[in-house]
Amino acid sequence: MGDLQIKKNPKQYDAIVVGSGAGGGMAVYTLAKAGLKVALIEAGPMYDPRKNQTQFKNPWESPRRGASTKFRPFGDFDACYHGWDIDGEPYTKKSGTQWDWWRARMLGGRTNHWGRISLRFGPKDFKRKSIDGLGDDWPISYDDIKPYYDRIDRMLGVFGSNEGLENDPDGIFLPPPKPRAHELFIQKAATHAGVKVIPSRLSILTKALPDNKDRGECMFCGQCNRACSVAYADFSSSSVLIKPAIATGNVDVYPNAMAREVLTNAEGISTGVAYINKDDMQEYQVTGRVVILAASSCESTRLLLNSKSKRHANGLANSSDVVGRYLHDSTGAALGGYLPQLFDRKRYNEDGVGGMHVYSPWWLDNKKLDFPRGYHIEYWGGMGQPAYGFGFGIESMNGKHVVHGKQKEAGGYGASLKEDYRYFYGASVGMGGRGEAIPVYDNRCTIDPNVVDKYGIPVLNFDVKWSEHEIKQAKHMKETFKEIMHEMGAIITWGGDDGPENNYGLESPGKIIHEAGTARMGNDPKKSALNKWNQAHDCKNLFVVDGAAFVSQADKNITWTILALSLRASEYIIDEMKKKNL
Amino acid sequence: MDRRKSLKAIAVGTLAAGVVAESCKLSDKKDETKKETDSADASKFTIDRAKEEIERDTKLMSQKFFTEHEMATIAILADIIIPKDDVSGSATDAGVPAFIDFIVIDMPDHQTPMRGGLRWLDMQCLQRFDKPFKDCDQKQQMEIVDDIAWPKKAKPENAQGVAFFNLMRNLTATGFYTSEIGVKDLGYAGNSPNKWNGVPDDELKRLGLSYSEWEMKNCAKYD
């Protein structure tokens, strides 16, 4: 480290974007297409599923047959680099609290492997405080964001069905795939139990987009979590936004660049970003007219809090002291088992799209319930590609059910056992709820005063707890799931015995990987970090376009709304630049 | 897209200059992607591996946990659990012992239950037959396997053996059904480009299911 020095990049950019996931990708794409010069700072390596392919690979091509590793927590074929635990990049928690923090480190971030569940927030989701008195209303309404949802539906592609539901708005949908066999059983049973089941809404091209020759039609391999290499038929920021943005010639990507802080001048205006290059471990600075953070809610928050100066003594854009607060994740609980109707089933290619073909949007009225807000239900099952864990626990199944007319003893070996594996294959079924938590002032992350990562950057300390609201929601989920399983005669093998002792199987906060709320937008600069354009109240040329900007996150996965808001903010930036306000 | 242009855009500032230059030089060759993973070891893998994965997996694959004696025992047990039948080959045909040898290195939690279970089995055999399991004749081997392969009717004093055999059965089945032979045996028909037009009519009928009019009219259809 003898000659360690800060290397300043002489190029002056129009915009510096930190992070290349949904929010960053849309910003880079929109600004580059408008002719602005953009620097993209990404903490991980370049990634393109055409070069970095795991799609269409067989289980035996992984020595661990697709099991997870620390580097790929969702399995050896999953297209997300890193996850819960990164060497040399710790985070800490207040004792007695829980937070699990997923961090992707790659071009495109988590969008390379995400579930592609692309739900619009509804009119009520922006005005929750007005409805139930909890949390806060957004400074925008559904009408403000609707045109942007419409545009990203057309630009990125999403399938679904127009149902005319009050709080699950219709969209510009491609045709949905037909339900699979287990989904037809679910549809029937859930409807009996009073739970609405409709086609899912996923950003996967069941038909090619009319004006896009770079992307093709879905090939129904069920592997969107491996990122679509052949057709780019699923929405990944890397292949759908960043790649065409780079093709404009207006984007410089800085991969393996870990942002350290946002630089500001004496007037408190941001001037650029300081980062460490992981390849040569040298310190660099880039300068630009506008800085846009999209590093994920908590990484963007960490950057803001670590960017202290005379003008921003409490961290950048944090005179309100809300940065880091209102941290919340979706609630989640699940259970599963198998459907005896599907024993000894006909074999055919059932992969379908990478995810469920049907789902249940929230269907109840909270006035009649003991908890606020709702959840949607996701379903899975059927004849998937075998992977590590296949066949485990056969001894708890093969003594219980008659196989080809024979009642067998549990366990065993030999040709008879092989018959059992074939007989039970493809009968699994499961479901999980994803619900809305109440953002709470005291649920927060702060900078740990004592701990730095291997780059010397101070790390986050988390202090988050679920409340009764979320626990009661999980209880309701489990009751509903059991009813649906019972209704279709399914046998529950896991998740059926949860009770108050474990919060009814409610996942610890962070586990659903939908963190949001830590630099929320609002009209009052004393109570919010950003205005309704994702622009910092305290620093006009600083924007945050990831989940941090969210006031609340509805019972809808947040990606589609991150994309819509990032598009909206990016066009606002272009406009303001034209008007010389930025 | 102009590949040179995009490479240039990618190259600025960070990636070691050598790697970038190399990519440019290779940009007209077909298998440039292989080179970009920048390690000779990468050729062992047919799936995307980051540098840290290549290093870790190469190291794991060079290690051995089981002794030759243990491996011989595992192979016999694996073929008792999954023998050749009229549909497919046996566990050893599918390379299950090698898989088990790797997986206990990858998942060290399996090491003690496997090693201890194998020793439990050998001690039983020594006491009963004066020979370790692998040297017993087939009748003797099956006698002891029958004591531990049926969890519901096994004697309580054999509970540890049952637990071991359950684990052995799990690892054998997983190794077998994730092999080429096993995937074919199961009849898994996916993992290839395809168009989804719904559940085949005969299966739909057999299951007592049907698509609604709405689904028939509005869901995606393919020729």
Boltz contact constraints between the chains, C-beta under 6 A:
constraints:
  - contact:
      token1: [A, 46]
      token2: [B, 10]
      max_distance: 6.0
  - contact:
      token1: [A, 51]
      token2: [B, 33]
      max_distance: 6.0
  - contact:
      token1: [A, 52]
      token2: [B, 48]
      max_distance: 6.0
  - contact:
      token1: [A, 53]
      token2: [B, 48]
      max_distance: 6.0
  - contact:
      token1: [A, 54]
      token2: [B, 47]
      max_distance: 6.0
  - contact:
      token1: [A, 54]
      token2: [B, 48]
      max_distance: 6.0
  - contact:
      token1: [A, 57]
      token2: [B, 47]
      max_distance: 6.0
  - contact:
      token1: [A, 59]
      token2: [B, 178]
      max_distance: 6.0
  - contact:
      token1: [A, 60]
      token2: [B, 179]
      max_distance: 6.0
  - contact:
      token1: [A, 60]
      token2: [B, 180]
      max_distance: 6.0
  - contact:
      token1: [A, 61]
      token2: [B, 46]
      max_distance: 6.0
  - contact:
      token1: [A, 61]
      token2: [B, 47]
      max_distance: 6.0
  - contact:
      token1: [A, 63]
      token2: [B, 102]
      max_distance: 6.0
  - contact:
      token1: [A, 64]
      token2: [B, 106]
      max_distance: 6.0
  - contact:
      token1: [A, 65]
      token2: [B, 178]
      max_distance: 6.0
  - contact:
      token1: [A, 71]
      token2: [B, 53]
      max_distance: 6.0
  - contact:
      token1: [A, 81]
      token2: [B, 50]
      max_distance: 6.0
  - contact:
      token1: [A, 175]
      token2: [B, 219]
      max_distance: 6.0
  - contact:
      token1: [A, 175]
      token2: [B, 220]
      max_distance: 6.0
  - contact:
      token1: [A, 176]
      token2: [B, 219]
      max_distance: 6.0
  - contact:
      token1: [A, 177]
      token2: [B, 196]
      max_distance: 6.0
  - contact:
      token1: [A, 177]
      token2: [B, 220]
      max_distance: 6.0
  - contact:
      token1: [A, 178]
      token2: [B, 198]
      max_distance: 6.0
  - contact:
      token1: [A, 178]
      token2: [B, 215]
      max_distance: 6.0
  - contact:
      token1: [A, 178]
      token2: [B, 219]
      max_distance: 6.0
  - contact:
      token1: [A, 181]
      token2: [B, 199]
      max_distance: 6.0
  - contact:
      token1: [A, 184]
      token2: [B, 209]
      max_distance: 6.0
  - contact:
      token1: [A, 206]
      token2: [B, 220]
      max_distance: 6.0
  - contact:
      token1: [A, 219]
      token2: [B, 193]
      max_distance: 6.0
  - contact:
      token1: [A, 220]
      token2: [B, 194]
      max_distance: 6.0
  - contact:
      token1: [A, 220]
      token2: [B, 196]
      max_distance: 6.0
  - contact:
      token1: [A, 246]
      token2: [B, 6]
      max_distance: 6.0
  - contact:
      token1: [A, 246]
      token2: [B, 9]
      max_distance: 6.0
  - contact:
      token1: [A, 247]
      token2: [B, 1]
      max_distance: 6.0
  - contact:
      token1: [A, 251]
      token2: [B, 9]
      max_distance: 6.0
  - contact:
      token1: [A, 252]
      token2: [B, 12]
      max_distance: 6.0
  - contact:
      token1: [A, 253]
      token2: [B, 10]
      max_distance: 6.0
  - contact:
      token1: [A, 254]
      token2: [B, 13]
      max_distance: 6.0
  - contact:
      token1: [A, 254]
      token2: [B, 14]
      max_distance: 6.0
  - contact:
      token1: [A, 255]
      token2: [B, 14]
      max_distance: 6.0
  - contact:
      token1: [A, 256]
      token2: [B, 14]
      max_distance: 6.0
  - contact:
      token1: [A, 257]
      token2: [B, 14]
      max_distance: 6.0
  - contact:
      token1: [A, 277]
      token2: [B, 14]
      max_distance: 6.0
  - contact:
      token1: [A, 279]
      token2: [B, 16]
      max_distance: 6.0
  - contact:
      token1: [A, 346]
      token2: [B, 203]
      max_distance: 6.0
  - contact:
      token1: [A, 347]
      token2: [B, 187]
      max_distance: 6.0
  - contact:
      token1: [A, 347]
      token2: [B, 189]
      max_distance: 6.0
  - contact:
      token1: [A, 348]
      token2: [B, 189]
      max_distance: 6.0
  - contact:
      token1: [A, 348]
      token2: [B, 200]
      max_distance: 6.0
  - contact:
      token1: [A, 349]
      token2: [B, 189]
      max_distance: 6.0
  - contact:
      token1: [A, 349]
      token2: [B, 190]
      max_distance: 6.0
  - contact:
      token1: [A, 349]
      token2: [B, 194]
      max_distance: 6.0
  - contact:
      token1: [A, 351]
      token2: [B, 190]
      max_distance: 6.0
  - contact:
      token1: [A, 352]
      token2: [B, 196]
      max_distance: 6.0
  - contact:
      token1: [A, 385]
      token2: [B, 191]
      max_distance: 6.0
  - contact:
      token1: [A, 386]
      token2: [B, 177]
      max_distance: 6.0
  - contact:
      token1: [A, 386]
      token2: [B, 178]
      max_distance: 6.0
  - contact:
      token1: [A, 386]
      token2: [B, 183]
      max_distance: 6.0
  - contact:
      token1: [A, 388]
      token2: [B, 174]
      max_distance: 6.0
  - contact:
      token1: [A, 390]
      token2: [B, 174]
      max_distance: 6.0
  - contact:
      token1: [A, 390]
      token2: [B, 177]
      max_distance: 6.0
  - contact:
      token1: [A, 391]
      token2: [B, 173]
      max_distance: 6.0
  - contact:
      token1: [A, 391]
      token2: [B, 174]
      max_distance: 6.0
  - contact:
      token1: [A, 391]
      token2: [B, 177]
      max_distance: 6.0
  - contact:
      token1: [A, 392]
      token2: [B, 170]
      max_distance: 6.0
  - contact:
      token1: [A, 395]
      token2: [B, 151]
      max_distance: 6.0
  - contact:
      token1: [A, 395]
      token2: [B, 166]
      max_distance: 6.0
  - contact:
      token1: [A, 409]
      token2: [B, 150]
      max_distance: 6.0
  - contact:
      token1: [A, 410]
      token2: [B, 151]
      max_distance: 6.0
  - contact:
      token1: [A, 410]
      token2: [B, 152]
      max_distance: 6.0
  - contact:
      token1: [A, 411]
      token2: [B, 149]
      max_distance: 6.0
  - contact:
      token1: [A, 411]
      token2: [B, 150]
      max_distance: 6.0
  - contact:
      token1: [A, 411]
      token2: [B, 151]
      max_distance: 6.0
  - contact:
      token1: [A, 412]
      token2: [B, 149]
      max_distance: 6.0
  - contact:
      token1: [A, 413]
      token2: [B, 80]
      max_distance: 6.0
  - contact:
      token1: [A, 413]
      token2: [B, 81]
      max_distance: 6.0
  - contact:
      token1: [A, 413]
      token2: [B, 149]
      max_distance: 6.0
  - contact:
      token1: [A, 414]
      token2: [B, 83]
      max_distance: 6.0
  - contact:
      token1: [A, 415]
      token2: [B, 85]
      max_distance: 6.0
  - contact:
      token1: [A, 418]
      token2: [B, 85]
      max_distance: 6.0
  - contact:
      token1: [A, 425]
      token2: [B, 186]
      max_distance: 6.0
